């Protein structure tokens, strides 16, 4: 088929390489809260200063500069606190660098599209692979001004990229801009100031294998006791030996608690972060550790019990179970979620939908889930979709990255393999080949349900169409089976056709008896004689 791009082969997605669990710090006294505030504010100021130094070094930063930064921070905190601060600054600079690269690519794509469309005559229609010209002279002039704006931004971003300059806001750019729109945000200046300070605090430490309970700076014992090694200027606040402060509250991790306890008991590295939610007025502890990536099993082994094809949409997951021959089994399932509201609510909605999906897969004994390898990085630009604002918002709102990360992590915990397939033409071909045949009087098959079948069959290596062309040897099974939906052990796959009683040709009157016996002709000429010719066995010669 001409004009279609080549579809990539499916592959088994890698499992998660790390784990992070969170719990709430309860039963804190006023003294505990004050100590955590002072520690967070002091280390946050040092982190801001170190991040400024790291951004100033730019591309000229090396291991020697890193050592100098760490030596400068050690007297003001400790060697381990200094190591955690410098590492966090380096990671934040690298993240900002990747974000700048993505923004640069988006600007380049927009400029390229605008230049192409502006070079075409007004009103010229586009082809399947390239957009056409603009509809009117007014739109043409507006897009010409837009091109000048993007070219200016592109030149500035390229200069920053070549110089290694990044733009980072500790605490978040969105929260910083909220300061100028307090009325629209519905908060006061005091509330904003409290959130801003809490977002810029720094109380996190990397783990160390071989040390007591896996972390020497922020230590959590198996029974839930939390203690913090205070920085040198705050050592006067210690209530335990060796400059440590023990919090009065105890913690316990409900999710992966046994896995965390096993690591702590074995003195394996566990990183901790203590942060304050100023909106709710709560303190939280997040524990994280690395884990070896789960060894992926072969694709054929993962598909031994069938597969569940999943089509991700803006408000639900459309899923359909397929057997080993690529046939849809049972009815489609829909797992809805609501992506409106704050980030915590959206994340909870995604986790709830994925939990129901994995429980459904486990109940049917399916060990593989096929999803699309979606990436809308180049699909969100205003220049690509023009005035289709609703479509741009729809694409931008789909949490493809978060859903993929959540699914791989949760599926690995459930022992289910995730197979990523090429998303090309899944919705289009699903509606063309599967939507109408699977729609009945009691079941309404949607376009998304049909796309889930295409995704599952693509993971299994089957073509999208329901049947392949019959073999050429008299359209029989001389050169192979007629369909890909039957296995070699399927009963009756090569059996004769079922006998259907009744007339076989249109020449037989409709009142003919439903039998295959030969009828006597109605004409005299064609009536057979009742006499029979008999050949004697012996010939008489005389």
N, C-alpha and C positions, 0 to 999 in steps of 0.2 A: 504494500500500500504506500503510494508515494506521498511525501510530505510529512510522514510520521517519524518521530525520533525513535531511536533504538531504546528498547526497554532494558534496564539494567537487571542483572540477576539478583534474586533474593539472597539474603545473608542473615546469619544468626547474630543478633545484637549482643554486645558485651554486657556483662553484669556490672553492678556498681563497684567502685573501687574504694568507697568509704562509707561510714555510717555516722549519723548525727541524731541524737535523741535529746529531748528537752523536758525539763520538769520545773516546777515552781518552788521557789524558796519561801517557806512559810515559817511562822512563829519567830520572826525577827524582832529584836528589841530596838528601841530608839538608838542605842549605842551601836548596834550592828549596822543599822542604816547609815548612821553618820560616818562610820569607818569606811563603808563601801563607797559612799559619796566622795570622801576625801581621796581615797585610793584611785577611784575612777577619774576624778578631776585632775589629779597630779599626773597620772600616767597618760591621760588624754592630752594634756598640754605638751608632754614630751613627744607623743606620737605626732601631733600637729607640726611640731618643730622638725622632727625627723623626716616627715613626708615632704615638707618644703625643701629640705636639703636634697632629698632624693629626686624631686622634680627638677631642681636647679641643675643637678648633675646631668640629667638627660641621658643621651647615648654614650657619654663619656664615663659612665659609672662602671666600676670594676670591683673585683674582690678586695683590693686595697682600700678603696673608698668605703666599702661596706664595713671593713674592720675599723676604720677611723670613726665612722658614725657610732658603732657599737661601743668603742672606748669612751666616746664623749658622753654616752648615756649611762654607762655603768655606775659612776659615782653618784648619780642622781636617782638611781633605782637599785638595780642589782644586775649581775651578769645575765641571769636568765630573763629578767624583765627586759633588758636591753636587746637580747636576741629575739624575743617575741615582738618587740616594737619594730625593729629593723626589718624583720621578715614580713610583718604586716604591711609596712610601707612599700616594700618591694612588690608584694603581691597586688597591692592597690594600684601602683604605677603600671604594672603589667596589664591589669584589667582595663585601666583607662587607655592604655596603648591599643589594646584589641578593639575597644569601642571606637577609638578614633579611626582605626583602619576600616571598620564596618561603615562608619559615617562617610568616609572618603569614597568607598565603593558605591554607596548609595548616591552621592552627589555625581559621581562619574556616570552612573547609569541614567540619572535624570538629564544631565547635560547632553548625553549622547542621543536620547530620545527626542529632546526638544530640537536639537540641530537637524535631525532627520526629518521631523515633521514640518519644521519651518522651511526646509529646502524644497518641499513639494508644493505644487499649486493649490490654491485654496479650493476646497471642495473635492479634491481627489480622494477616491475611496482606497482603502488599504487592502492588502492581500492577507492571506491566512498567516503568513509569517512576519509581516511588518505592518505597522499602523500607517494610515493615510494622512492626508493633509488636514488642516483645521477647517471647520465648517464655515467660518465667516472671516472677514477682514478684521473685525473687532476682536475676535478670539486670537487671531494671528498676532496682532499688536500686543495683546495682553501676555501671550506666551513669549513674545520677543523680550518684553521687559523682565519676565520671569527668568529667561535664559541669562540675562545680564546679572541678575541677583545670584543665581546659582554659580555662575562663573566666578564671581567675586568670592563667594564662600569657598569654592573649590580651590582657588589660588591660595586663600588663607590657610585652609586645612592642609594643603600640600606643603606649604612652607613650614607649618608646625610639625608635620610628619617627618620631613627631612631633618629638621633641627632636633627632633626628639622631645618636643614640647607637648605636655598633656595638661588637661584642665580637670582638676579634681576638687571636690568640695567635701570635706569631712563633715559628716552629718547628713549629707544628701542635698542635691540641688533643689529638689522639689520642696523640701522643708525650708530651705533658705529663701525661696521665692514666696513661700506662704507668709513670710513676715510682712510683705507689702499688700497682702489681701486677707487680713485677719477677719474682716466682716464677712467676706464670702466663705471663709473656712469655718466661721462660727466659733472662734476661740478668742480669748483675750491675749494681750501681750505677755502677761505673766505665765499663762498656760503655754504659749509658744516658747517662751524663754526656757521653761522647764523641759520641754521636749527637745529643744535644741541642745541644751547642755547634756542631757542624758544620751542623745545620739552621738555626741563627741567624746564621751567617756571611753576609757580603754581598760578593761579588766579581762584579759584573756592570756592564756599561757599554753605553749606547746608541750606535749607529753615527752617523756624520756623513758625508754625501756631500761629495765634494770634498777630504776629508782623506786623508792617506796610508793606503792600504789600507782605507779606509772606517771606521776607528776610531782615535782618537787616544789613548784611555785603555788599552784592551786591544788590542794590535796583533798580527795574525797575518799573516805574509808568505806569498806564494804557495808558497815552499818549506817552510812549516810551522813557522817560528820564531815563538815566542810571547814577547811582552814585555809587561810591566805597568807603567803609570805609578804610582809609589808615592805615597801620601798624604804631605802635608808633614811630619808628625811621624815618618814612617818613611823619609825620604829618605836617611838614613845607610846604609841597606841596599842602595842602588843599586849595580849593577855595570856600568852603561852610562851614557852621557852623558844630561843633562837629566832626572835622577831616575828613570830607567827600570831595571827589572830584567828580564834576559833569562833565560828558563828553558833548562835544558840539553837537555830533550827536544824532539823534533819531532813534529808531528801531521799527519794527513792524513784527509780525510773520504771514506769509501768511498761513502756515499750522497749523490747530488747534488754530488759533488766537483767536476765540471767547471763546474757552474752557480755554485758558490761561488768557484772560481778566476777565472771571468770577472768576477764582481762585484768581487773584490779587485783584480784587475788594472786595472779601470776606475775604482777609487777610489769605489765606490758603497757606501752605508751598510750595515754589517753589525754587529749587536749580538752580544756575547759574554757568556757566563756561565761562570765556573769554580766548580765545586762538588765537594765531597768526599763519597764514599760510605763512611761509617764502618763499615758492616757488612762490606763487601768490602775496605776499605782502599785504595780507588782514587780517583784524581782524574779528572775529566771536563771537557771543554770543549764547550759548546753554542753553535752559531752560528745566528742567526736573522735573517731579513730579510723585508721586505714585498715583495709582488709584485702587479701589477695583476690584478684579478679577471678570469678567463677569460671572454671574451664568450660568452654562451650562444647556442646555435644554436636555430632554431625547432623546435618539438616535432615537426612533420611530417618535417623533415629528419633528426632524431635517430632516428625510427622507420622510416626507409627500408629498413633491413636487418633488421627485426624487433626483438624486445625479449626480454630475460630477466627474468622476474618472480622476485623474491626475497622469501621469507617468513622473517623473523627470529624465532628461537626461543631458548629459554634455553640450549640446548646445540648448536645447529646452524643452518645456513642452508639452507633448502629452495629450490631453484631449478629452473625449467623454461623452456626456450627456446620462443618463439612466433614463427611466421612473420608476414608482413605482414597476413594475414587473421585473426589471432587464434587460429590452430590450434596446439596443442602439438606440437612436433617432437621426435622421439627419446624418450629416457627422462629422468626427473627426476634431478637431481643433489643430493647432500647434502654440505655442507662443515661438518664437525664442529669444535667447539672446546671447551675445558675452562676454565671460569671460576672454578675453585677455586685457592687459593694466593695469593701476593703479587700486587701490582698489575702489576709488570713481566711476570710470567708471563701474566696475563690479557691484557695489551696485546699480547704477542707472539702469543698464540693467535688474537686477533682479526685481527692483521695477516697471519698465515699463512692463515687461512680466506679473507680477502678477496683475497689474492694468488692463490690457487687459483681463486677465482671469476672474477677478471679474466683470468687466463690462459685459462680455458675460454671466456669470451666472445670473446677475441681470436682463438682458434683457429677459431671459427665465423664470424668476420667481423661479429659483432653490435656495434653502436656505442651501445647504450642499455641501461641496467639500471634496472628499476622497483623501488622499495622503498616501504614504508609510512612515512608521516610520523608516526612514533609519538612520543608525549609522555605519560609516565605521571605527570606532576606531581600531578594531582588523583586518581590511582588508587591511591596507596600508603597512604592513611590507614587506620588501624585501624578507624575508625568506619564506613568505607564497606563493608569486606569482613568485619567482625565477627571470628568465630573462624577464618576461613580463613587460618590462619597460613602454611601452605605456599604458598598462592597469593600472599600478600603478599611472601614471601621470593622467590618466582619472579619477580614483577614488579620488585621492587627490584633483583634481581641482573642484569636484562637491561641491558646497557650501550648503551642507545639513542643517547645523545648522543655517546659515544666512537665507536661504530660508524659513525654518520652522518658525523662529522668525518673519520674514517679513510677511509671509502669515497669521499667527495668528493675528498679529497686524492689518493688513489691512482688513482682513476678519471681525474682530470684529467691526471695524469702519463701514463696509458696511452691518452689520447685517447678515453675513453668518457664518454658523457653519463649523468648520474644524474637520473632522473625520480621525483619524490615524488608519491605518490597518497594519497588519503584511506583510512585503515585501517578504515573502517566496514564491518562484516559480511563481511570477506574470508574468514575461516575458516568461518563459518556457510554462506555461499552457495557457497563452494568445495566443501564436503562435500555440499551439497544437489544441485548441478548437475554436478559433475565427478568426484567421487571414485569413484562406482560405475561409470560408463561407461568410465573409464580403467583399471579394475582387471581384469587378465587372469590366466590361469593361471600366467603367468611373470613378472608384474609386480604388486606390491602397492602401490597408490597410497594414501598416507597423507593425512590431513586437511591437513597442512602443504603437501604437494605440490599438492593441489587449490587451496589458498589462493594459492600462487604463480601459478597460471594466472589467477585472478581479479585479482590485482595487475597482471599483465602486460596483460590485456585492458582493465582500467580505465585504464591508461596510454595504450593505443591508442585509447581512446574507444569501445570496443565494449561492448555489454551483457554481463552475467555469463552469461546463459543460452547454451546451446550453439547454439540455433536461434531465430530469430524466428518469429512467426506468419505463415503463408502469406498472400498477398494475397487480397482478397475476390473478385476476378474469376474465379469458378469455381475458386478455389484454384490458379491457374496463374500464369504470369509476366506476366500482362497489365498489372499495376501495379508491377512490380519483381521483383527476384530473390527466390527463396524464402529464401535464407540470406545471411548476411553473410560466410560463409567462402569464397565464390568471387569471383574478380575478373573483369573484363570480358574478359580474355584467356585464361581457363581453358578448355581444350578440353572439349567435350561438356557444358558446363554447362546448355545448353538443348536437348540432344539427346533423342530419344525413349527411352522405357523399353526396357530389354533384353528380347528375346523369351524367354519362359520356356515351354518346351513342357510339355504335360500338360493335364489337364482344368481347366476354368475354373469350373465350378459343381459344387455338391454333388449335383445330380440325375443326373450321369453316373456309371455304375458304376465301381468302383475298378479293374476289369480292362480298362477301355477303353484302346485303343491311344493312345499319346501323339502325336496328330496333330490338326490343326485341321480336317480334312476332315469333312463332314457325314455322319453314319451313317444308314442306312436304319432306319426304325421297325420294331419287332417285331410290331406289330398289323396286321391285314389292312386295317382301315378307313383307316389312315393311310399305307398303301403307295402311292407315286406310280405312275401308269400309265406304261408304256413308250412309249405313243403320244404323238405331238407334233402340235399344231395348227399348220398352215401357212397363211398368208394369201397368196392369189394376187396377183400384181402387177397383173393386168388383170381388170376386172369384166365378165362376160358379161351384156348387157342383153336380148339376144334369144335 
